[in-house]
Amino acid sequence: MNQVMCECGFAARATQEDQVVTDVLAHVRADHPDLAGDVTPDVVRGWIEVVPD
């Protein structure tokens, strides 16, 4: 399972890395718009942790 945890408590989890990236980018746009210009798909991929299901 791929996972990204945000400092605000939001968690994105999915088996597909691309889904986590999509979910995190949507979260950043909605809840952290001041960071939206700096958070790219490659940045999000660097945040992904692989965790047990």
CHARMM internal coordinates of N, CA and C (Angstrom, degrees):
IC EDIT
DIST 1 N 1 CA 1.4442
DIST 1 CA 1 C 1.5349
ANGL 1 N 1 CA 1 C 107.60
DIST 1 C 2 N 1.3038
ANGL 1 CA 1 C 2 N 116.43
DIHE 1 N 1 CA 1 C 2 N 133.73
DIST 2 N 2 CA 1.4633
ANGL 1 C 2 N 2 CA 123.24
DIHE 1 CA 1 C 2 N 2 CA 176.06
DIST 2 CA 2 C 1.5274
ANGL 2 N 2 CA 2 C 108.27
DIHE 1 C 2 N 2 CA 2 C -94.53
DIST 2 C 3 N 1.3213
ANGL 2 CA 2 C 3 N 116.53
DIHE 2 N 2 CA 2 C 3 N 139.05
DIST 3 N 3 CA 1.4595
ANGL 2 C 3 N 3 CA 120.12
DIHE 2 CA 2 C 3 N 3 CA -175.53
DIST 3 CA 3 C 1.5234
ANGL 3 N 3 CA 3 C 111.02
DIHE 2 C 3 N 3 CA 3 C -145.26
DIST 3 C 4 N 1.3223
ANGL 3 CA 3 C 4 N 115.10
DIHE 3 N 3 CA 3 C 4 N 143.66
DIST 4 N 4 CA 1.4640
ANGL 3 C 4 N 4 CA 122.86
DIHE 3 CA 3 C 4 N 4 CA 168.52
DIST 4 CA 4 C 1.5156
ANGL 4 N 4 CA 4 C 106.64
DIHE 3 C 4 N 4 CA 4 C -131.15
DIST 4 C 5 N 1.3189
ANGL 4 CA 4 C 5 N 115.96
DIHE 4 N 4 CA 4 C 5 N 128.35
DIST 5 N 5 CA 1.4664
ANGL 4 C 5 N 5 CA 122.26
DIHE 4 CA 4 C 5 N 5 CA 176.49
DIST 5 CA 5 C 1.5270
ANGL 5 N 5 CA 5 C 107.96
DIHE 4 C 5 N 5 CA 5 C -108.58
DIST 5 C 6 N 1.3280
ANGL 5 CA 5 C 6 N 115.93
DIHE 5 N 5 CA 5 C 6 N 128.28
DIST 6 N 6 CA 1.4636
ANGL 5 C 6 N 6 CA 121.37
DIHE 5 CA 5 C 6 N 6 CA 177.15
DIST 6 CA 6 C 1.5228
ANGL 6 N 6 CA 6 C 109.05
DIHE 5 C 6 N 6 CA 6 C -90.80
DIST 6 C 7 N 1.3113
ANGL 6 CA 6 C 7 N 116.44
DIHE 6 N 6 CA 6 C 7 N 151.60
DIST 7 N 7 CA 1.4653
ANGL 6 C 7 N 7 CA 120.98
DIHE 6 CA 6 C 7 N 7 CA 177.76
DIST 7 CA 7 C 1.5204
ANGL 7 N 7 CA 7 C 112.25
DIHE 6 C 7 N 7 CA 7 C -59.68
DIST 7 C 8 N 1.3199
ANGL 7 CA 7 C 8 N 117.51
DIHE 7 N 7 CA 7 C 8 N -24.19
DIST 8 N 8 CA 1.4668
ANGL 7 C 8 N 8 CA 121.06
DIHE 7 CA 7 C 8 N 8 CA -178.25
DIST 8 CA 8 C 1.5246
ANGL 8 N 8 CA 8 C 112.43
DIHE 7 C 8 N 8 CA 8 C -81.08
DIST 8 C 9 N 1.3386
ANGL 8 CA 8 C 9 N 117.41
DIHE 8 N 8 CA 8 C 9 N -7.70
DIST 9 N 9 CA 1.4496
ANGL 8 C 9 N 9 CA 121.10
DIHE 8 CA 8 C 9 N 9 CA 179.91
DIST 9 CA 9 C 1.5205
ANGL 9 N 9 CA 9 C 114.18
DIHE 8 C 9 N 9 CA 9 C 109.73
DIST 9 C 10 N 1.3188
ANGL 9 CA 9 C 10 N 117.92
DIHE 9 N 9 CA 9 C 10 N -13.06
DIST 10 N 10 CA 1.4607
ANGL 9 C 10 N 10 CA 121.74
DIHE 9 CA 9 C 10 N 10 CA 177.80
DIST 10 CA 10 C 1.5287
ANGL 10 N 10 CA 10 C 109.37
DIHE 9 C 10 N 10 CA 10 C -66.01
DIST 10 C 11 N 1.3187
ANGL 10 CA 10 C 11 N 116.56
DIHE 10 N 10 CA 10 C 11 N 140.53
DIST 11 N 11 CA 1.4620
ANGL 10 C 11 N 11 CA 121.64
DIHE 10 CA 10 C 11 N 11 CA 176.14
DIST 11 CA 11 C 1.5197
ANGL 11 N 11 CA 11 C 109.17
DIHE 10 C 11 N 11 CA 11 C -130.35
DIST 11 C 12 N 1.3123
ANGL 11 CA 11 C 12 N 116.00
DIHE 11 N 11 CA 11 C 12 N 133.23
DIST 12 N 12 CA 1.4642
ANGL 11 C 12 N 12 CA 122.02
DIHE 11 CA 11 C 12 N 12 CA 173.68
DIST 12 CA 12 C 1.5233
ANGL 12 N 12 CA 12 C 106.53
DIHE 11 C 12 N 12 CA 12 C -113.76
DIST 12 C 13 N 1.3421
ANGL 12 CA 12 C 13 N 115.92
DIHE 12 N 12 CA 12 C 13 N 125.19
DIST 13 N 13 CA 1.4614
ANGL 12 C 13 N 13 CA 121.34
DIHE 12 CA 12 C 13 N 13 CA 179.18
DIST 13 CA 13 C 1.5224
ANGL 13 N 13 CA 13 C 109.17
DIHE 12 C 13 N 13 CA 13 C -136.45
DIST 13 C 14 N 1.3123
ANGL 13 CA 13 C 14 N 115.14
DIHE 13 N 13 CA 13 C 14 N 135.50
DIST 14 N 14 CA 1.4682
ANGL 13 C 14 N 14 CA 120.68
DIHE 13 CA 13 C 14 N 14 CA 176.96
DIST 14 CA 14 C 1.5185
ANGL 14 N 14 CA 14 C 108.58
DIHE 13 C 14 N 14 CA 14 C -165.12
DIST 14 C 15 N 1.3120
ANGL 14 CA 14 C 15 N 115.42
DIHE 14 N 14 CA 14 C 15 N 157.77
DIST 15 N 15 CA 1.4629
ANGL 14 C 15 N 15 CA 119.02
DIHE 14 CA 14 C 15 N 15 CA 177.00
DIST 15 CA 15 C 1.5252
ANGL 15 N 15 CA 15 C 110.90
DIHE 14 C 15 N 15 CA 15 C -73.85
DIST 15 C 16 N 1.3185
ANGL 15 CA 15 C 16 N 116.23
DIHE 15 N 15 CA 15 C 16 N -29.46
DIST 16 N 16 CA 1.4672
ANGL 15 C 16 N 16 CA 121.18
DIHE 15 CA 15 C 16 N 16 CA -179.84
DIST 16 CA 16 C 1.5340
ANGL 16 N 16 CA 16 C 110.52
DIHE 15 C 16 N 16 CA 16 C -95.20
DIST 16 C 17 N 1.3106
ANGL 16 CA 16 C 17 N 115.88
DIHE 16 N 16 CA 16 C 17 N 126.26
DIST 17 N 17 CA 1.4630
ANGL 16 C 17 N 17 CA 121.34
DIHE 16 CA 16 C 17 N 17 CA 179.71
DIST 17 CA 17 C 1.5260
ANGL 17 N 17 CA 17 C 111.76
DIHE 16 C 17 N 17 CA 17 C -56.89
DIST 17 C 18 N 1.3362
ANGL 17 CA 17 C 18 N 117.04
DIHE 17 N 17 CA 17 C 18 N -41.48
DIST 18 N 18 CA 1.4643
ANGL 17 C 18 N 18 CA 120.65
DIHE 17 CA 17 C 18 N 18 CA -178.36
DIST 18 CA 18 C 1.5238
ANGL 18 N 18 CA 18 C 111.97
DIHE 17 C 18 N 18 CA 18 C -61.04
DIST 18 C 19 N 1.3228
ANGL 18 CA 18 C 19 N 117.58
DIHE 18 N 18 CA 18 C 19 N -33.64
DIST 19 N 19 CA 1.4669
ANGL 18 C 19 N 19 CA 120.53
DIHE 18 CA 18 C 19 N 19 CA 178.84
DIST 19 CA 19 C 1.5300
ANGL 19 N 19 CA 19 C 110.79
DIHE 18 C 19 N 19 CA 19 C -68.13
DIST 19 C 20 N 1.3262
ANGL 19 CA 19 C 20 N 116.73
DIHE 19 N 19 CA 19 C 20 N -39.95
DIST 20 N 20 CA 1.4646
ANGL 19 C 20 N 20 CA 120.23
DIHE 19 CA 19 C 20 N 20 CA 177.22
DIST 20 CA 20 C 1.5268
ANGL 20 N 20 CA 20 C 109.67
DIHE 19 C 20 N 20 CA 20 C -62.77
DIST 20 C 21 N 1.3170
ANGL 20 CA 20 C 21 N 116.60
DIHE 20 N 20 CA 20 C 21 N -44.79
DIST 21 N 21 CA 1.4693
ANGL 20 C 21 N 21 CA 120.69
DIHE 20 CA 20 C 21 N 21 CA 179.18
DIST 21 CA 21 C 1.5247
ANGL 21 N 21 CA 21 C 110.12
DIHE 20 C 21 N 21 CA 21 C -58.65
DIST 21 C 22 N 1.3203
ANGL 21 CA 21 C 22 N 117.12
DIHE 21 N 21 CA 21 C 22 N -47.06
DIST 22 N 22 CA 1.4667
ANGL 21 C 22 N 22 CA 121.62
DIHE 21 CA 21 C 22 N 22 CA 179.46
DIST 22 CA 22 C 1.5211
ANGL 22 N 22 CA 22 C 111.23
DIHE 21 C 22 N 22 CA 22 C -59.94
DIST 22 C 23 N 1.3306
ANGL 22 CA 22 C 23 N 116.61
DIHE 22 N 22 CA 22 C 23 N -45.64
DIST 23 N 23 CA 1.4669
ANGL 22 C 23 N 23 CA 120.92
DIHE 22 CA 22 C 23 N 23 CA -178.75
DIST 23 CA 23 C 1.5263
ANGL 23 N 23 CA 23 C 112.13
DIHE 22 C 23 N 23 CA 23 C -64.75
DIST 23 C 24 N 1.3237
ANGL 23 CA 23 C 24 N 116.44
DIHE 23 N 23 CA 23 C 24 N -41.83
DIST 24 N 24 CA 1.4686
ANGL 23 C 24 N 24 CA 120.03
DIHE 23 CA 23 C 24 N 24 CA -179.87
DIST 24 CA 24 C 1.5231
ANGL 24 N 24 CA 24 C 110.71
DIHE 23 C 24 N 24 CA 24 C -67.49
DIST 24 C 25 N 1.3144
ANGL 24 CA 24 C 25 N 117.69
DIHE 24 N 24 CA 24 C 25 N -42.95
DIST 25 N 25 CA 1.4679
ANGL 24 C 25 N 25 CA 119.93
DIHE 24 CA 24 C 25 N 25 CA 179.00
DIST 25 CA 25 C 1.5291
ANGL 25 N 25 CA 25 C 110.89
DIHE 24 C 25 N 25 CA 25 C -61.66
DIST 25 C 26 N 1.3182
ANGL 25 CA 25 C 26 N 117.56
DIHE 25 N 25 CA 25 C 26 N -40.08
DIST 26 N 26 CA 1.4666
ANGL 25 C 26 N 26 CA 120.91
DIHE 25 CA 25 C 26 N 26 CA 177.01
DIST 26 CA 26 C 1.5284
ANGL 26 N 26 CA 26 C 110.58
DIHE 25 C 26 N 26 CA 26 C -64.82
DIST 26 C 27 N 1.3234
ANGL 26 CA 26 C 27 N 117.20
DIHE 26 N 26 CA 26 C 27 N -40.97
DIST 27 N 27 CA 1.4590
ANGL 26 C 27 N 27 CA 121.63
DIHE 26 CA 26 C 27 N 27 CA 178.12
DIST 27 CA 27 C 1.5324
ANGL 27 N 27 CA 27 C 110.74
DIHE 26 C 27 N 27 CA 27 C -62.32
DIST 27 C 28 N 1.3092
ANGL 27 CA 27 C 28 N 116.22
DIHE 27 N 27 CA 27 C 28 N -45.32
DIST 28 N 28 CA 1.4704
ANGL 27 C 28 N 28 CA 120.17
DIHE 27 CA 27 C 28 N 28 CA -179.54
DIST 28 CA 28 C 1.5221
ANGL 28 N 28 CA 28 C 110.15
DIHE 27 C 28 N 28 CA 28 C -61.98
DIST 28 C 29 N 1.3255
ANGL 28 CA 28 C 29 N 117.56
DIHE 28 N 28 CA 28 C 29 N -44.59
DIST 29 N 29 CA 1.4697
ANGL 28 C 29 N 29 CA 120.47
DIHE 28 CA 28 C 29 N 29 CA 179.09
DIST 29 CA 29 C 1.5279
ANGL 29 N 29 CA 29 C 111.37
DIHE 28 C 29 N 29 CA 29 C -60.91
DIST 29 C 30 N 1.3299
ANGL 29 CA 29 C 30 N 116.94
DIHE 29 N 29 CA 29 C 30 N -40.61
DIST 30 N 30 CA 1.4645
ANGL 29 C 30 N 30 CA 121.27
DIHE 29 CA 29 C 30 N 30 CA -175.52
DIST 30 CA 30 C 1.5251
ANGL 30 N 30 CA 30 C 113.27
DIHE 29 C 30 N 30 CA 30 C -79.46
DIST 30 C 31 N 1.3354
ANGL 30 CA 30 C 31 N 116.51
DIHE 30 N 30 CA 30 C 31 N -41.90
DIST 31 N 31 CA 1.4697
ANGL 30 C 31 N 31 CA 119.79
DIHE 30 CA 30 C 31 N 31 CA -170.39
DIST 31 CA 31 C 1.5219
ANGL 31 N 31 CA 31 C 115.02
DIHE 30 C 31 N 31 CA 31 C -109.90
DIST 31 C 32 N 1.3212
ANGL 31 CA 31 C 32 N 117.52
DIHE 31 N 31 CA 31 C 32 N -16.67
DIST 32 N 32 CA 1.4593
ANGL 31 C 32 N 32 CA 121.66
DIHE 31 CA 31 C 32 N 32 CA -179.61
DIST 32 CA 32 C 1.5340
ANGL 32 N 32 CA 32 C 109.90
DIHE 31 C 32 N 32 CA 32 C -136.59
DIST 32 C 33 N 1.3393
ANGL 32 CA 32 C 33 N 117.74
DIHE 32 N 32 CA 32 C 33 N 55.89
DIST 33 N 33 CA 1.4742
ANGL 32 C 33 N 33 CA 119.81
DIHE 32 CA 32 C 33 N 33 CA -173.24
DIST 33 CA 33 C 1.5254
ANGL 33 N 33 CA 33 C 113.89
DIHE 32 C 33 N 33 CA 33 C -59.14
DIST 33 C 34 N 1.3237
ANGL 33 CA 33 C 34 N 117.03
DIHE 33 N 33 CA 33 C 34 N -24.19
DIST 34 N 34 CA 1.4618
ANGL 33 C 34 N 34 CA 119.87
DIHE 33 CA 33 C 34 N 34 CA 178.22
DIST 34 CA 34 C 1.5370
ANGL 34 N 34 CA 34 C 112.01
DIHE 33 C 34 N 34 CA 34 C -66.77
DIST 34 C 35 N 1.3195
ANGL 34 CA 34 C 35 N 117.49
DIHE 34 N 34 CA 34 C 35 N -20.07
DIST 35 N 35 CA 1.4667
ANGL 34 C 35 N 35 CA 121.89
DIHE 34 CA 34 C 35 N 35 CA 179.70
DIST 35 CA 35 C 1.5224
ANGL 35 N 35 CA 35 C 113.39
DIHE 34 C 35 N 35 CA 35 C -99.03
DIST 35 C 36 N 1.3301
ANGL 35 CA 35 C 36 N 116.62
DIHE 35 N 35 CA 35 C 36 N -8.99
DIST 36 N 36 CA 1.4674
ANGL 35 C 36 N 36 CA 121.15
DIHE 35 CA 35 C 36 N 36 CA -171.67
DIST 36 CA 36 C 1.5270
ANGL 36 N 36 CA 36 C 112.95
DIHE 35 C 36 N 36 CA 36 C -55.65
DIST 36 C 37 N 1.3066
ANGL 36 CA 36 C 37 N 118.44
DIHE 36 N 36 CA 36 C 37 N -35.92
DIST 37 N 37 CA 1.4613
ANGL 36 C 37 N 37 CA 120.31
DIHE 36 CA 36 C 37 N 37 CA -178.98
DIST 37 CA 37 C 1.5142
ANGL 37 N 37 CA 37 C 113.75
DIHE 36 C 37 N 37 CA 37 C -72.06
DIST 37 C 38 N 1.3338
ANGL 37 CA 37 C 38 N 116.70
DIHE 37 N 37 CA 37 C 38 N -20.90
DIST 38 N 38 CA 1.4626
ANGL 37 C 38 N 38 CA 121.13
DIHE 37 CA 37 C 38 N 38 CA -177.03
DIST 38 CA 38 C 1.5235
ANGL 38 N 38 CA 38 C 113.61
DIHE 37 C 38 N 38 CA 38 C -97.77
DIST 38 C 39 N 1.3237
ANGL 38 CA 38 C 39 N 117.36
DIHE 38 N 38 CA 38 C 39 N -18.53
DIST 39 N 39 CA 1.4627
ANGL 38 C 39 N 39 CA 121.09
DIHE 38 CA 38 C 39 N 39 CA -175.60
DIST 39 CA 39 C 1.5274
ANGL 39 N 39 CA 39 C 108.52
DIHE 38 C 39 N 39 CA 39 C -97.44
DIST 39 C 40 N 1.3085
ANGL 39 CA 39 C 40 N 115.12
DIHE 39 N 39 CA 39 C 40 N 106.68
DIST 40 N 40 CA 1.4616
ANGL 39 C 40 N 40 CA 122.69
DIHE 39 CA 39 C 40 N 40 CA -179.85
DIST 40 CA 40 C 1.5293
ANGL 40 N 40 CA 40 C 109.09
DIHE 39 C 40 N 40 CA 40 C -104.46
DIST 40 C 41 N 1.3175
ANGL 40 CA 40 C 41 N 117.53
DIHE 40 N 40 CA 40 C 41 N 167.51
DIST 41 N 41 CA 1.4692
ANGL 40 C 41 N 41 CA 119.02
DIHE 40 CA 40 C 41 N 41 CA 175.48
DIST 41 CA 41 C 1.5344
ANGL 41 N 41 CA 41 C 112.90
DIHE 40 C 41 N 41 CA 41 C -55.08
DIST 41 C 42 N 1.3232
ANGL 41 CA 41 C 42 N 117.36
DIHE 41 N 41 CA 41 C 42 N -38.39
DIST 42 N 42 CA 1.4714
ANGL 41 C 42 N 42 CA 119.55
DIHE 41 CA 41 C 42 N 42 CA 179.11
DIST 42 CA 42 C 1.5228
ANGL 42 N 42 CA 42 C 111.50
DIHE 41 C 42 N 42 CA 42 C -66.17
DIST 42 C 43 N 1.3231
ANGL 42 CA 42 C 43 N 117.63
DIHE 42 N 42 CA 42 C 43 N -37.00
DIST 43 N 43 CA 1.4640
ANGL 42 C 43 N 43 CA 121.19
DIHE 42 CA 42 C 43 N 43 CA 176.72
DIST 43 CA 43 C 1.5242
ANGL 43 N 43 CA 43 C 109.38
DIHE 42 C 43 N 43 CA 43 C -62.94
DIST 43 C 44 N 1.3195
ANGL 43 CA 43 C 44 N 116.90
DIHE 43 N 43 CA 43 C 44 N -46.34
DIST 44 N 44 CA 1.4694
ANGL 43 C 44 N 44 CA 120.80
DIHE 43 CA 43 C 44 N 44 CA -179.84
DIST 44 CA 44 C 1.5203
ANGL 44 N 44 CA 44 C 110.10
DIHE 43 C 44 N 44 CA 44 C -61.49
DIST 44 C 45 N 1.3165
ANGL 44 CA 44 C 45 N 118.46
DIHE 44 N 44 CA 44 C 45 N -42.03
DIST 45 N 45 CA 1.4652
ANGL 44 C 45 N 45 CA 120.98
DIHE 44 CA 44 C 45 N 45 CA 179.13
DIST 45 CA 45 C 1.5280
ANGL 45 N 45 CA 45 C 111.09
DIHE 44 C 45 N 45 CA 45 C -58.52
DIST 45 C 46 N 1.3160
ANGL 45 CA 45 C 46 N 116.86
DIHE 45 N 45 CA 45 C 46 N -32.94
DIST 46 N 46 CA 1.4590
ANGL 45 C 46 N 46 CA 120.96
DIHE 45 CA 45 C 46 N 46 CA 177.03
DIST 46 CA 46 C 1.5204
ANGL 46 N 46 CA 46 C 113.03
DIHE 45 C 46 N 46 CA 46 C -70.26
DIST 46 C 47 N 1.3107
ANGL 46 CA 46 C 47 N 117.42
DIHE 46 N 46 CA 46 C 47 N -20.04
DIST 47 N 47 CA 1.4712
ANGL 46 C 47 N 47 CA 122.49
DIHE 46 CA 46 C 47 N 47 CA 179.43
DIST 47 CA 47 C 1.5209
ANGL 47 N 47 CA 47 C 112.91
DIHE 46 C 47 N 47 CA 47 C -88.36
DIST 47 C 48 N 1.3242
ANGL 47 CA 47 C 48 N 117.89
DIHE 47 N 47 CA 47 C 48 N -15.30
DIST 48 N 48 CA 1.4643
ANGL 47 C 48 N 48 CA 120.95
DIHE 47 CA 47 C 48 N 48 CA -173.78
DIST 48 CA 48 C 1.5213
ANGL 48 N 48 CA 48 C 111.10
DIHE 47 C 48 N 48 CA 48 C -67.72
DIST 48 C 49 N 1.3343
ANGL 48 CA 48 C 49 N 114.30
DIHE 48 N 48 CA 48 C 49 N 132.56
DIST 49 N 49 CA 1.4564
ANGL 48 C 49 N 49 CA 122.40
DIHE 48 CA 48 C 49 N 49 CA 172.23
DIST 49 CA 49 C 1.5287
ANGL 49 N 49 CA 49 C 107.18
DIHE 48 C 49 N 49 CA 49 C -110.37
DIST 49 C 50 N 1.2996
ANGL 49 CA 49 C 50 N 117.10
DIHE 49 N 49 CA 49 C 50 N 143.64
DIST 50 N 50 CA 1.4580
ANGL 49 C 50 N 50 CA 121.07
DIHE 49 CA 49 C 50 N 50 CA 173.51
DIST 50 CA 50 C 1.5252
ANGL 50 N 50 CA 50 C 106.22
DIHE 49 C 50 N 50 CA 50 C -96.58
DIST 50 C 51 N 1.3391
ANGL 50 CA 50 C 51 N 115.39
DIHE 50 N 50 CA 50 C 51 N 120.47
DIST 51 N 51 CA 1.4606
ANGL 50 C 51 N 51 CA 121.83
DIHE 50 CA 50 C 51 N 51 CA -176.90
DIST 51 CA 51 C 1.5301
ANGL 51 N 51 CA 51 C 109.67
DIHE 50 C 51 N 51 CA 51 C -125.17
DIST 51 C 52 N 1.3231
ANGL 51 CA 51 C 52 N 117.89
DIHE 51 N 51 CA 51 C 52 N 158.74
DIST 52 N 52 CA 1.4653
ANGL 51 C 52 N 52 CA 119.89
DIHE 51 CA 51 C 52 N 52 CA 177.06
DIST 52 CA 52 C 1.5235
ANGL 52 N 52 CA 52 C 111.22
DIHE 51 C 52 N 52 CA 52 C -62.66
DIST 52 C 53 N 1.3230
ANGL 52 CA 52 C 53 N 116.24
DIHE 52 N 52 CA 52 C 53 N 151.85
DIST 53 N 53 CA 1.4714
ANGL 52 C 53 N 53 CA 121.52
DIHE 52 CA 52 C 53 N 53 CA 176.75
DIST 53 CA 53 C 1.4997
ANGL 53 N 53 CA 53 C 111.32
DIHE 52 C 53 N 53 CA 53 C -64.75
END
COOR INIT
IC SEED 1 N 1 CA 1 C
IC BUILD
